[in-house]
Amino acid sequence: MAHLQLQKVGKSYGAVEVIPGIDFEINSGEFLVLVGPSGSGKSTLLKMIAGLEETTSGKILVDGEDITHLDPSARDLAMVFQSYALYPHMTVKDNMSFALRMRGEDPSEIERRVKEAVVMLDLGGLENRKPGQLSGGQRQRVAMGRCVVRNPKLFLFDEPLSNLDAKLRAQTRIEIRRLHERLNATSIFVTHDQVEAMTMADRIALLKDGKLQQIGSPQDLYLRPKNAFVATFIGTPEMNLLPGKVGMIDGGLWLGGSNGMHLPVSPERWSKLANVMKPGVAVKVGIRPEHFEMVPAGTNGAMEVRVNVVEWLGHEIFIFGQGSLGPIGVRVPEGMATAPAPNNVLNMRPISDRWHVFDAASGDNLLVE
């Protein structure tokens, strides 16, 4: 295990600054996922940790030791790539043992480690096959085994599931997480898929344009997003953002004026809002699809939603339609007698306190410190 610390780590290509300077720590034994859209800098950051990209500024510390400018071979880490990077002419066993043989390890120790990794990764019976005789999932497990036998301080994963189909991705992410728990390793996993991040991470670091937007547990990012970007990136379907002005009308909190939508609020939430919001200021109210309730037609403060598309997923149903405040996605509540059909009109209202208010200009969440 290793404790990793990044101190104002930045990267520039000439005059183009892609990562302005990032600070965070990864605790020993933690599984941290770097997630973000394409071009956010997550793979570049991972490669700087690995030593495959030169760091322009800042420091990278492992257990207090500065490794910023160490050669990759001296950093005691192992990396699993998207493309597997296996030697096609070598068997599974030879691929997994190659690095140990190059280091001159004792042959009996190499044999012991490879056998342990084969059992751990369920590769029994495949030891003498070559990569071309393996499935994509098996090749990825061989790539992981090559890292496991080295027993490094840090495991780095650079989008290792991208080449797998949906079923294999789900299976392999479970295997990677089980491997992490078994080895009690410190792991950094890069992905653009927020579902992978939510299901695998102890903590998530969400990047955009080279800047750290938020770092925390999956629950923190989902329930307490710091800004509108975090709120809409995390969660499927994404959070609804409804623009307008929040104000007091008829003793309640409303979005979009007297003909808009009522936002049920507790006294505790109201006291918070009173401290951070100014009357009439433009905002965006964020409501997740599952945080609506259906109410009878004509209910004061409800929003009418005309259904355009229905997505039936077996265990749940989502509708996407048009409301008075704009396009909206809603999860159909459990127990509804019949699924809505296109052109049906539903009356929706947010559940009390299950919504967020973002500053229209900065995107900051006004209810999260």
Short mmCIF file of the C-alpha atoms (twelve columns), coordinates in Angstrom:
data_MODEL
# 
_entry.id   MODEL 
# 
loop_
_atom_site.group_PDB 
_atom_site.id 
_atom_site.type_symbol 
_atom_site.label_atom_id 
_atom_site.label_alt_id 
_atom_site.label_comp_id 
_atom_site.label_asym_id 
_atom_site.label_seq_id 
_atom_site.Cartn_x 
_atom_site.Cartn_y 
_atom_site.Cartn_z 
_atom_site.pdbx_PDB_model_num 
ATOM 1   C CA . MET A 1   0.000   0.000   0.000   1 
ATOM 2   C CA . ALA A 2   1.074   3.575   -0.583  1 
ATOM 3   C CA . HIS A 3   -0.061  7.067   0.279   1 
ATOM 4   C CA . LEU A 4   -0.034  9.325   -2.792  1 
ATOM 5   C CA . GLN A 5   -0.029  13.111  -2.662  1 
ATOM 6   C CA . LEU A 6   -0.268  15.552  -5.580  1 
ATOM 7   C CA . GLN A 7   0.921   19.092  -4.842  1 
ATOM 8   C CA . LYS A 8   -0.120  21.637  -7.473  1 
ATOM 9   C CA . VAL A 9   0.675   19.164  -10.255 1 
ATOM 10  C CA . GLY A 10  0.349   20.868  -13.639 1 
ATOM 11  C CA . LYS A 11  0.935   20.040  -17.291 1 
ATOM 12  C CA . SER A 12  1.499   22.287  -20.289 1 
ATOM 13  C CA . TYR A 13  2.348   21.601  -23.915 1 
ATOM 14  C CA . GLY A 14  4.225   24.705  -24.910 1 
ATOM 15  C CA . ALA A 15  1.910   27.654  -24.298 1 
ATOM 16  C CA . VAL A 16  -1.136  25.399  -23.921 1 
ATOM 17  C CA . GLU A 17  -1.954  24.625  -20.295 1 
ATOM 18  C CA . VAL A 18  -4.010  21.426  -20.036 1 
ATOM 19  C CA . ILE A 19  -3.818  20.962  -16.250 1 
ATOM 20  C CA . PRO A 20  -3.359  24.231  -14.343 1 
ATOM 21  C CA . GLY A 21  -2.428  22.626  -11.023 1 
ATOM 22  C CA . ILE A 22  -4.162  19.895  -9.029  1 
ATOM 23  C CA . ASP A 23  -3.952  19.148  -5.301  1 
ATOM 24  C CA . PHE A 24  -5.308  16.020  -3.639  1 
ATOM 25  C CA . GLU A 25  -4.274  12.955  -1.646  1 
ATOM 26  C CA . ILE A 26  -5.019  9.252   -2.038  1 
ATOM 27  C CA . ASN A 27  -4.956  7.274   1.175   1 
ATOM 28  C CA . SER A 28  -3.233  3.917   1.587   1 
ATOM 29  C CA . GLY A 29  -5.500  1.105   0.413   1 
ATOM 30  C CA . GLU A 30  -7.967  3.466   -1.258  1 
ATOM 31  C CA . PHE A 31  -9.613  2.931   -4.654  1 
ATOM 32  C CA . LEU A 32  -9.845  6.360   -6.297  1 
ATOM 33  C CA . VAL A 33  -11.507 6.887   -9.673  1 
ATOM 34  C CA . LEU A 34  -10.531 9.784   -11.926 1 
ATOM 35  C CA . VAL A 35  -13.554 10.540  -14.082 1 
ATOM 36  C CA . GLY A 36  -14.509 13.228  -16.555 1 
ATOM 37  C CA . PRO A 37  -15.387 13.852  -20.199 1 
ATOM 38  C CA . SER A 38  -12.900 13.387  -23.019 1 
ATOM 39  C CA . GLY A 39  -10.167 16.012  -22.847 1 
ATOM 40  C CA . SER A 40  -10.574 16.649  -19.120 1 
ATOM 41  C CA . GLY A 41  -6.967  15.637  -18.362 1 
ATOM 42  C CA . LYS A 42  -7.588  12.419  -16.413 1 
ATOM 43  C CA . SER A 43  -5.343  10.138  -18.527 1 
ATOM 44  C CA . THR A 44  -2.638  12.817  -18.670 1 
ATOM 45  C CA . LEU A 45  -2.704  13.046  -14.883 1 
ATOM 46  C CA . LEU A 46  -2.425  9.265   -14.555 1 
ATOM 47  C CA . LYS A 47  0.509   9.180   -16.963 1 
ATOM 48  C CA . MET A 48  2.290   11.862  -14.933 1 
ATOM 49  C CA . ILE A 49  1.866   9.718   -11.822 1 
ATOM 50  C CA . ALA A 50  3.263   6.759   -13.782 1 
ATOM 51  C CA . GLY A 51  6.165   8.803   -15.171 1 
ATOM 52  C CA . LEU A 52  5.040   8.364   -18.783 1 
ATOM 53  C CA . GLU A 53  4.415   12.120  -19.090 1 
ATOM 54  C CA . GLU A 54  6.785   14.777  -17.785 1 
ATOM 55  C CA . THR A 55  5.317   16.964  -15.046 1 
ATOM 56  C CA . THR A 56  5.488   20.675  -15.892 1 
ATOM 57  C CA . SER A 57  4.981   21.914  -12.336 1 
ATOM 58  C CA . GLY A 58  4.276   20.664  -8.834  1 
ATOM 59  C CA . LYS A 59  5.270   17.531  -6.959  1 
ATOM 60  C CA . ILE A 60  4.149   13.890  -6.788  1 
ATOM 61  C CA . LEU A 61  4.875   12.223  -3.448  1 
ATOM 62  C CA . VAL A 62  4.553   8.529   -2.558  1 
ATOM 63  C CA . ASP A 63  4.822   7.845   1.173   1 
ATOM 64  C CA . GLY A 64  6.471   11.254  1.489   1 
ATOM 65  C CA . GLU A 65  9.120   10.551  -1.170  1 
ATOM 66  C CA . ASP A 66  9.264   12.904  -4.150  1 
ATOM 67  C CA . ILE A 67  8.972   10.761  -7.306  1 
ATOM 68  C CA . THR A 68  8.146   13.631  -9.687  1 
ATOM 69  C CA . HIS A 69  11.163  13.119  -11.903 1 
ATOM 70  C CA . LEU A 70  11.952  9.467   -11.228 1 
ATOM 71  C CA . ASP A 71  12.166  7.042   -14.128 1 
ATOM 72  C CA . PRO A 72  8.938   4.975   -14.462 1 
ATOM 73  C CA . SER A 73  10.851  1.781   -13.640 1 
ATOM 74  C CA . ALA A 74  11.928  3.250   -10.291 1 
ATOM 75  C CA . ARG A 75  8.431   4.218   -9.092  1 
ATOM 76  C CA . ASP A 76  7.285   0.748   -7.965  1 
ATOM 77  C CA . LEU A 77  3.912   0.899   -9.649  1 
ATOM 78  C CA . ALA A 78  2.041   -1.199  -12.200 1 
ATOM 79  C CA . MET A 79  -0.283  -0.019  -14.952 1 
ATOM 80  C CA . VAL A 80  -3.117  -1.728  -16.808 1 
ATOM 81  C CA . PHE A 81  -3.779  -0.168  -20.209 1 
ATOM 82  C CA . GLN A 82  -6.891  0.021   -22.352 1 
ATOM 83  C CA . SER A 83  -5.199  -1.981  -25.116 1 
ATOM 84  C CA . TYR A 84  -3.984  -4.888  -22.877 1 
ATOM 85  C CA . ALA A 85  -0.401  -4.458  -24.220 1 
ATOM 86  C CA . LEU A 86  0.400   -8.177  -24.124 1 
ATOM 87  C CA . TYR A 87  3.243   -9.812  -26.034 1 
ATOM 88  C CA . PRO A 88  1.442   -11.785 -28.783 1 
ATOM 89  C CA . HIS A 89  4.194   -14.422 -29.136 1 
ATOM 90  C CA . MET A 90  4.271   -15.240 -25.410 1 
ATOM 91  C CA . THR A 91  1.983   -17.512 -23.416 1 
ATOM 92  C CA . VAL A 92  -0.174  -16.295 -20.557 1 
ATOM 93  C CA . LYS A 93  2.397   -17.552 -18.083 1 
ATOM 94  C CA . ASP A 94  5.300   -15.882 -19.909 1 
ATOM 95  C CA . ASN A 95  3.437   -12.575 -20.228 1 
ATOM 96  C CA . MET A 96  2.746   -12.519 -16.506 1 
ATOM 97  C CA . SER A 97  6.278   -13.460 -15.480 1 
ATOM 98  C CA . PHE A 98  8.188   -11.323 -18.003 1 
ATOM 99  C CA . ALA A 99  8.894   -8.319  -15.740 1 
ATOM 100 C CA . LEU A 100 10.035  -10.559 -12.892 1 
ATOM 101 C CA . ARG A 101 12.385  -12.461 -15.172 1 
ATOM 102 C CA . MET A 102 13.853  -9.201  -16.445 1 
ATOM 103 C CA . ARG A 103 14.511  -8.184  -12.842 1 
ATOM 104 C CA . GLY A 104 16.329  -11.458 -12.208 1 
ATOM 105 C CA . GLU A 105 13.928  -12.755 -9.578  1 
ATOM 106 C CA . ASP A 106 14.365  -16.288 -8.259  1 
ATOM 107 C CA . PRO A 107 12.630  -18.750 -10.645 1 
ATOM 108 C CA . SER A 108 10.850  -20.552 -7.805  1 
ATOM 109 C CA . GLU A 109 9.504   -17.245 -6.488  1 
ATOM 110 C CA . ILE A 110 8.330   -16.300 -9.989  1 
ATOM 111 C CA . GLU A 111 6.536   -19.643 -10.291 1 
ATOM 112 C CA . ARG A 112 4.834   -19.148 -6.908  1 
ATOM 113 C CA . ARG A 113 3.617   -15.622 -7.725  1 
ATOM 114 C CA . VAL A 114 2.323   -16.579 -11.166 1 
ATOM 115 C CA . LYS A 115 0.406   -19.554 -9.744  1 
ATOM 116 C CA . GLU A 116 -1.189  -17.323 -7.102  1 
ATOM 117 C CA . ALA A 117 -2.217  -14.774 -9.733  1 
ATOM 118 C CA . VAL A 118 -3.650  -17.486 -12.024 1 
ATOM 119 C CA . VAL A 119 -5.873  -18.748 -9.196  1 
ATOM 120 C CA . MET A 120 -6.828  -15.232 -8.082  1 
ATOM 121 C CA . LEU A 121 -7.893  -14.197 -11.593 1 
ATOM 122 C CA . ASP A 122 -9.548  -17.487 -12.575 1 
ATOM 123 C CA . LEU A 123 -7.099  -18.169 -15.407 1 
ATOM 124 C CA . GLY A 124 -6.535  -21.834 -14.594 1 
ATOM 125 C CA . GLY A 125 -6.058  -23.963 -17.719 1 
ATOM 126 C CA . LEU A 126 -5.086  -20.970 -19.857 1 
ATOM 127 C CA . GLU A 127 -1.459  -20.673 -18.768 1 
ATOM 128 C CA . ASN A 128 -0.043  -22.012 -22.049 1 
ATOM 129 C CA . ARG A 129 -2.333  -20.128 -24.405 1 
ATOM 130 C CA . LYS A 130 -1.236  -17.073 -26.324 1 
ATOM 131 C CA . PRO A 131 -3.208  -13.773 -26.338 1 
ATOM 132 C CA . GLY A 132 -4.725  -14.508 -29.744 1 
ATOM 133 C CA . GLN A 133 -6.416  -17.578 -28.277 1 
ATOM 134 C CA . LEU A 134 -8.109  -15.616 -25.467 1 
ATOM 135 C CA . SER A 135 -11.276 -13.554 -25.217 1 
ATOM 136 C CA . GLY A 136 -11.121 -9.835  -24.479 1 
ATOM 137 C CA . GLY A 137 -12.012 -10.376 -20.834 1 
ATOM 138 C CA . GLN A 138 -9.357  -13.069 -20.443 1 
ATOM 139 C CA . ARG A 139 -6.693  -10.833 -22.009 1 
ATOM 140 C CA . GLN A 140 -7.573  -8.047  -19.597 1 
ATOM 141 C CA . ARG A 141 -7.250  -10.449 -16.670 1 
ATOM 142 C CA . VAL A 142 -3.808  -11.492 -17.945 1 
ATOM 143 C CA . ALA A 143 -2.845  -7.806  -18.070 1 
ATOM 144 C CA . MET A 144 -3.998  -7.457  -14.464 1 
ATOM 145 C CA . GLY A 145 -2.093  -10.601 -13.509 1 
ATOM 146 C CA . ARG A 146 1.098   -9.154  -14.946 1 
ATOM 147 C CA . CYS A 147 0.666   -6.280  -12.485 1 
ATOM 148 C CA . VAL A 148 -0.338  -8.457  -9.528  1 
ATOM 149 C CA . VAL A 149 2.790   -10.635 -9.648  1 
ATOM 150 C CA . ARG A 150 4.969   -7.544  -9.250  1 
ATOM 151 C CA . ASN A 151 3.297   -6.625  -5.917  1 
ATOM 152 C CA . PRO A 152 3.691   -2.864  -6.545  1 
ATOM 153 C CA . LYS A 153 2.902   0.049   -4.224  1 
ATOM 154 C CA . LEU A 154 0.369   1.506   -6.666  1 
ATOM 155 C CA . PHE A 155 -2.002  0.036   -9.244  1 
ATOM 156 C CA . LEU A 156 -2.924  2.349   -12.139 1 
ATOM 157 C CA . PHE A 157 -5.811  1.535   -14.521 1 
ATOM 158 C CA . ASP A 158 -6.173  3.587   -17.714 1 
ATOM 159 C CA . GLU A 159 -9.717  2.929   -19.034 1 
ATOM 160 C CA . PRO A 160 -9.160  -0.852  -18.968 1 
ATOM 161 C CA . LEU A 161 -12.798 -1.728  -19.704 1 
ATOM 162 C CA . SER A 162 -13.326 0.404   -22.811 1 
ATOM 163 C CA . ASN A 163 -12.690 -2.448  -25.277 1 
ATOM 164 C CA . LEU A 164 -15.134 -4.851  -23.609 1 
ATOM 165 C CA . ASP A 165 -18.805 -5.343  -24.347 1 
ATOM 166 C CA . ALA A 166 -21.429 -4.286  -21.788 1 
ATOM 167 C CA . LYS A 167 -21.742 -7.659  -20.047 1 
ATOM 168 C CA . LEU A 168 -17.981 -8.157  -19.796 1 
ATOM 169 C CA . ARG A 169 -17.518 -4.590  -18.527 1 
ATOM 170 C CA . ALA A 170 -19.939 -5.234  -15.664 1 
ATOM 171 C CA . GLN A 171 -18.260 -8.550  -14.845 1 
ATOM 172 C CA . THR A 172 -14.701 -7.211  -15.057 1 
ATOM 173 C CA . ARG A 173 -15.342 -4.158  -12.901 1 
ATOM 174 C CA . ILE A 174 -16.512 -6.532  -10.158 1 
ATOM 175 C CA . GLU A 175 -13.330 -8.592  -10.630 1 
ATOM 176 C CA . ILE A 176 -11.127 -5.482  -10.418 1 
ATOM 177 C CA . ARG A 177 -12.844 -4.323  -7.244  1 
ATOM 178 C CA . ARG A 178 -12.527 -7.821  -5.682  1 
ATOM 179 C CA . LEU A 179 -8.846  -7.885  -6.665  1 
ATOM 180 C CA . HIS A 180 -8.345  -4.508  -4.990  1 
ATOM 181 C CA . GLU A 181 -9.985  -5.733  -1.774  1 
ATOM 182 C CA . ARG A 182 -7.984  -8.963  -1.762  1 
ATOM 183 C CA . LEU A 183 -4.648  -7.207  -2.248  1 
ATOM 184 C CA . ASN A 184 -5.557  -4.241  -0.017  1 
ATOM 185 C CA . ALA A 185 -3.864  -2.159  -2.696  1 
ATOM 186 C CA . THR A 186 -3.831  1.561   -3.433  1 
ATOM 187 C CA . SER A 187 -5.490  1.927   -6.833  1 
ATOM 188 C CA . ILE A 188 -6.216  4.747   -9.283  1 
ATOM 189 C CA . PHE A 189 -8.713  4.008   -12.030 1 
ATOM 190 C CA . VAL A 190 -9.365  6.329   -15.004 1 
ATOM 191 C CA . THR A 191 -12.674 6.254   -16.871 1 
ATOM 192 C CA . HIS A 192 -15.087 8.527   -18.714 1 
ATOM 193 C CA . ASP A 193 -18.000 6.332   -17.601 1 
ATOM 194 C CA . GLN A 194 -19.703 7.719   -14.503 1 
ATOM 195 C CA . VAL A 195 -21.424 4.357   -13.864 1 
ATOM 196 C CA . GLU A 196 -18.005 2.707   -13.490 1 
ATOM 197 C CA . ALA A 197 -16.951 5.524   -11.169 1 
ATOM 198 C CA . MET A 198 -20.067 5.254   -8.999  1 
ATOM 199 C CA . THR A 199 -19.953 1.461   -8.670  1 
ATOM 200 C CA . MET A 200 -16.195 1.003   -8.088  1 
ATOM 201 C CA . ALA A 201 -14.817 3.985   -6.199  1 
ATOM 202 C CA . ASP A 202 -14.133 4.634   -2.543  1 
ATOM 203 C CA . ARG A 203 -13.767 8.227   -3.695  1 
ATOM 204 C CA . ILE A 204 -14.269 9.960   -7.042  1 
ATOM 205 C CA . ALA A 205 -12.233 12.865  -8.415  1 
ATOM 206 C CA . LEU A 206 -14.225 14.577  -11.167 1 
ATOM 207 C CA . LEU A 207 -12.236 16.634  -13.675 1 
ATOM 208 C CA . LYS A 208 -13.271 19.173  -16.285 1 
ATOM 209 C CA . ASP A 209 -10.836 21.076  -18.516 1 
ATOM 210 C CA . GLY A 210 -7.947  19.968  -16.318 1 
ATOM 211 C CA . LYS A 211 -9.530  21.317  -13.142 1 
ATOM 212 C CA . LEU A 212 -10.752 19.324  -10.161 1 
ATOM 213 C CA . GLN A 213 -14.485 19.960  -9.804  1 
ATOM 214 C CA . GLN A 214 -15.131 17.825  -6.721  1 
ATOM 215 C CA . ILE A 215 -13.568 14.936  -4.853  1 
ATOM 216 C CA . GLY A 216 -15.504 12.737  -2.456  1 
ATOM 217 C CA . SER A 217 -17.461 9.540   -2.059  1 
ATOM 218 C CA . PRO A 218 -19.953 8.536   -4.779  1 
ATOM 219 C CA . GLN A 219 -22.725 9.506   -2.357  1 
ATOM 220 C CA . ASP A 220 -21.209 12.971  -1.865  1 
ATOM 221 C CA . LEU A 221 -21.092 13.702  -5.581  1 
ATOM 222 C CA . TYR A 222 -24.587 12.346  -6.182  1 
ATOM 223 C CA . LEU A 223 -26.392 13.882  -3.212  1 
ATOM 224 C CA . ARG A 224 -24.273 16.987  -2.589  1 
ATOM 225 C CA . PRO A 225 -22.831 18.139  -5.943  1 
ATOM 226 C CA . LYS A 226 -20.784 21.311  -5.628  1 
ATOM 227 C CA . ASN A 227 -21.843 22.715  -8.983  1 
ATOM 228 C CA . ALA A 228 -24.162 22.124  -11.923 1 
ATOM 229 C CA . PHE A 229 -21.476 20.277  -13.924 1 
ATOM 230 C CA . VAL A 230 -20.995 17.682  -11.180 1 
ATOM 231 C CA . ALA A 231 -24.768 17.381  -10.751 1 
ATOM 232 C CA . THR A 232 -25.438 16.640  -14.415 1 
ATOM 233 C CA . PHE A 233 -22.353 14.471  -15.034 1 
ATOM 234 C CA . ILE A 234 -23.067 12.095  -12.152 1 
ATOM 235 C CA . GLY A 235 -26.319 10.174  -12.446 1 
ATOM 236 C CA . THR A 236 -28.219 8.409   -15.240 1 
ATOM 237 C CA . PRO A 237 -30.443 9.888   -16.567 1 
ATOM 238 C CA . GLU A 238 -28.858 13.183  -15.676 1 
ATOM 239 C CA . MET A 239 -30.314 15.737  -13.306 1 
ATOM 240 C CA . ASN A 240 -32.911 18.152  -14.712 1 
ATOM 241 C CA . LEU A 241 -31.798 21.790  -14.697 1 
ATOM 242 C CA . LEU A 242 -34.758 24.155  -14.831 1 
ATOM 243 C CA . PRO A 243 -33.902 27.839  -15.329 1 
ATOM 244 C CA . GLY A 244 -35.842 30.661  -13.721 1 
ATOM 245 C CA . LYS A 245 -36.100 32.791  -10.608 1 
ATOM 246 C CA . VAL A 246 -36.982 31.413  -7.215  1 
ATOM 247 C CA . GLY A 247 -39.178 33.609  -5.066  1 
ATOM 248 C CA . MET A 248 -41.842 33.766  -2.391  1 
ATOM 249 C CA . ILE A 249 -45.404 33.697  -3.711  1 
ATOM 250 C CA . ASP A 250 -48.462 33.032  -1.565  1 
ATOM 251 C CA . GLY A 251 -46.302 31.966  1.352   1 
ATOM 252 C CA . GLY A 252 -44.363 29.297  -0.563  1 
ATOM 253 C CA . LEU A 253 -41.164 28.814  -2.528  1 
ATOM 254 C CA . TRP A 254 -41.788 28.817  -6.271  1 
ATOM 255 C CA . LEU A 255 -39.780 28.488  -9.453  1 
ATOM 256 C CA . GLY A 256 -40.787 30.574  -12.436 1 
ATOM 257 C CA . GLY A 257 -43.434 32.831  -10.896 1 
ATOM 258 C CA . SER A 258 -47.069 32.221  -9.991  1 
ATOM 259 C CA . ASN A 259 -47.618 29.978  -13.022 1 
ATOM 260 C CA . GLY A 260 -44.470 27.969  -12.343 1 
ATOM 261 C CA . MET A 261 -43.758 25.065  -10.010 1 
ATOM 262 C CA . HIS A 262 -43.962 24.814  -6.243  1 
ATOM 263 C CA . LEU A 263 -40.798 23.629  -4.448  1 
ATOM 264 C CA . PRO A 264 -41.706 21.983  -1.145  1 
ATOM 265 C CA . VAL A 265 -39.216 23.101  1.498   1 
ATOM 266 C CA . SER A 266 -38.623 22.335  5.177   1 
ATOM 267 C CA . PRO A 267 -37.944 25.107  7.717   1 
ATOM 268 C CA . GLU A 268 -34.288 23.967  7.910   1 
ATOM 269 C CA . ARG A 269 -33.830 24.218  4.145   1 
ATOM 270 C CA . TRP A 270 -35.637 27.560  4.072   1 
ATOM 271 C CA . SER A 271 -33.270 29.046  6.653   1 
ATOM 272 C CA . LYS A 272 -30.306 27.998  4.500   1 
ATOM 273 C CA . LEU A 273 -31.852 29.508  1.372   1 
ATOM 274 C CA . ALA A 274 -32.571 32.779  3.144   1 
ATOM 275 C CA . ASN A 275 -28.850 33.157  3.879   1 
ATOM 276 C CA . VAL A 276 -27.539 32.495  0.365   1 
ATOM 277 C CA . MET A 277 -30.219 33.649  -2.072  1 
ATOM 278 C CA . LYS A 278 -31.287 37.110  -3.077  1 
ATOM 279 C CA . PRO A 279 -34.883 37.602  -4.273  1 
ATOM 280 C CA . GLY A 280 -35.217 37.735  -8.050  1 
ATOM 281 C CA . VAL A 281 -31.710 36.402  -8.819  1 
ATOM 282 C CA . ALA A 282 -31.560 34.043  -11.821 1 
ATOM 283 C CA . VAL A 283 -30.903 30.431  -10.814 1 
ATOM 284 C CA . LYS A 284 -31.127 26.894  -12.112 1 
ATOM 285 C CA . VAL A 285 -33.029 24.423  -9.985  1 
ATOM 286 C CA . GLY A 286 -31.696 20.850  -10.200 1 
ATOM 287 C CA . ILE A 287 -34.061 17.924  -9.657  1 
ATOM 288 C CA . ARG A 288 -33.120 14.300  -10.273 1 
ATOM 289 C CA . PRO A 289 -35.640 12.175  -12.220 1 
ATOM 290 C CA . GLU A 290 -36.443 10.067  -9.150  1 
ATOM 291 C CA . HIS A 291 -37.177 13.095  -6.966  1 
ATOM 292 C CA . PHE A 292 -40.607 13.913  -8.422  1 
ATOM 293 C CA . GLU A 293 -43.988 12.786  -7.191  1 
ATOM 294 C CA . MET A 294 -47.151 12.530  -9.255  1 
ATOM 295 C CA . VAL A 295 -50.106 14.567  -8.029  1 
ATOM 296 C CA . PRO A 296 -53.722 14.888  -9.229  1 
ATOM 297 C CA . ALA A 297 -54.534 17.178  -12.145 1 
ATOM 298 C CA . GLY A 298 -55.196 20.722  -11.013 1 
ATOM 299 C CA . THR A 299 -52.960 20.508  -7.939  1 
ATOM 300 C CA . ASN A 300 -51.741 24.004  -7.136  1 
ATOM 301 C CA . GLY A 301 -48.062 24.419  -7.959  1 
ATOM 302 C CA . ALA A 302 -47.686 21.184  -9.929  1 
ATOM 303 C CA . MET A 303 -46.043 21.201  -13.377 1 
ATOM 304 C CA . GLU A 304 -47.738 19.616  -16.352 1 
ATOM 305 C CA . VAL A 305 -45.425 17.370  -18.379 1 
ATOM 306 C CA . ARG A 306 -46.442 16.155  -21.824 1 
ATOM 307 C CA . VAL A 307 -44.787 12.783  -22.491 1 
ATOM 308 C CA . ASN A 308 -42.613 12.525  -25.610 1 
ATOM 309 C CA . VAL A 309 -40.593 9.347   -25.012 1 
ATOM 310 C CA . VAL A 310 -41.006 6.385   -22.656 1 
ATOM 311 C CA . GLU A 311 -37.982 4.243   -21.712 1 
ATOM 312 C CA . TRP A 312 -38.927 0.895   -20.161 1 
ATOM 313 C CA . LEU A 313 -35.918 -0.702  -18.459 1 
ATOM 314 C CA . GLY A 314 -37.662 -3.593  -16.751 1 
ATOM 315 C CA . HIS A 315 -36.994 -2.584  -13.155 1 
ATOM 316 C CA . GLU A 316 -37.911 1.049   -13.770 1 
ATOM 317 C CA . ILE A 317 -39.525 3.368   -16.302 1 
ATOM 318 C CA . PHE A 318 -38.370 6.839   -17.334 1 
ATOM 319 C CA . ILE A 319 -40.347 9.401   -19.260 1 
ATOM 320 C CA . PHE A 320 -38.942 12.357  -21.151 1 
ATOM 321 C CA . GLY A 321 -41.245 15.178  -22.049 1 
ATOM 322 C CA . GLN A 322 -41.940 18.889  -22.157 1 
ATOM 323 C CA . GLY A 323 -42.967 20.898  -19.114 1 
ATOM 324 C CA . SER A 324 -43.860 24.536  -18.671 1 
ATOM 325 C CA . LEU A 325 -40.261 25.222  -17.565 1 
ATOM 326 C CA . GLY A 326 -38.572 23.230  -20.349 1 
ATOM 327 C CA . PRO A 327 -37.595 19.636  -21.250 1 
ATOM 328 C CA . ILE A 328 -37.711 17.244  -18.315 1 
ATOM 329 C CA . GLY A 329 -36.975 13.611  -17.436 1 
ATOM 330 C CA . VAL A 330 -38.867 11.802  -14.677 1 
ATOM 331 C CA . ARG A 331 -38.735 8.300   -13.230 1 
ATOM 332 C CA . VAL A 332 -42.223 6.841   -13.035 1 
ATOM 333 C CA . PRO A 333 -43.033 6.068   -9.372  1 
ATOM 334 C CA . GLU A 334 -43.258 2.403   -8.415  1 
ATOM 335 C CA . GLY A 335 -46.770 1.058   -8.161  1 
ATOM 336 C CA . MET A 336 -48.201 3.115   -11.022 1 
ATOM 337 C CA . ALA A 337 -51.013 1.015   -12.500 1 
ATOM 338 C CA . THR A 338 -50.110 1.595   -16.158 1 
ATOM 339 C CA . ALA A 339 -47.073 3.103   -17.786 1 
ATOM 340 C CA . PRO A 340 -47.674 6.503   -19.386 1 
ATOM 341 C CA . ALA A 341 -47.777 6.687   -23.182 1 
ATOM 342 C CA . PRO A 342 -46.537 9.413   -25.530 1 
ATOM 343 C CA . ASN A 343 -48.764 12.521  -25.494 1 
ATOM 344 C CA . ASN A 344 -50.112 11.693  -22.018 1 
ATOM 345 C CA . VAL A 345 -50.033 14.682  -19.678 1 
ATOM 346 C CA . LEU A 346 -48.718 14.071  -16.157 1 
ATOM 347 C CA . ASN A 347 -48.747 16.408  -13.171 1 
ATOM 348 C CA . MET A 348 -45.426 16.423  -11.335 1 
ATOM 349 C CA . ARG A 349 -44.094 18.107  -8.225  1 
ATOM 350 C CA . PRO A 350 -40.647 17.840  -6.587  1 
ATOM 351 C CA . ILE A 351 -40.312 15.918  -3.339  1 
ATOM 352 C CA . SER A 352 -39.639 18.165  -0.356  1 
ATOM 353 C CA . ASP A 353 -35.973 19.234  -0.060  1 
ATOM 354 C CA . ARG A 354 -34.860 16.799  -2.789  1 
ATOM 355 C CA . TRP A 355 -33.734 19.555  -5.138  1 
ATOM 356 C CA . HIS A 356 -30.763 21.897  -5.546  1 
ATOM 357 C CA . VAL A 357 -30.363 25.560  -6.447  1 
ATOM 358 C CA . PHE A 358 -27.421 26.558  -8.655  1 
ATOM 359 C CA . ASP A 359 -26.256 30.077  -9.390  1 
ATOM 360 C CA . ALA A 360 -27.120 30.723  -13.050 1 
ATOM 361 C CA . ALA A 361 -23.800 32.469  -13.746 1 
ATOM 362 C CA . SER A 362 -21.196 30.455  -11.807 1 
ATOM 363 C CA . GLY A 363 -23.033 27.124  -11.584 1 
ATOM 364 C CA . ASP A 364 -22.193 26.856  -7.878  1 
ATOM 365 C CA . ASN A 365 -24.597 24.945  -5.665  1 
ATOM 366 C CA . LEU A 366 -26.022 27.519  -3.249  1 
ATOM 367 C CA . LEU A 367 -26.982 24.836  -0.735  1 
ATOM 368 C CA . VAL A 368 -23.623 23.043  -0.500  1 
ATOM 369 C CA . GLU A 369 -20.722 24.579  1.376   1 
# 
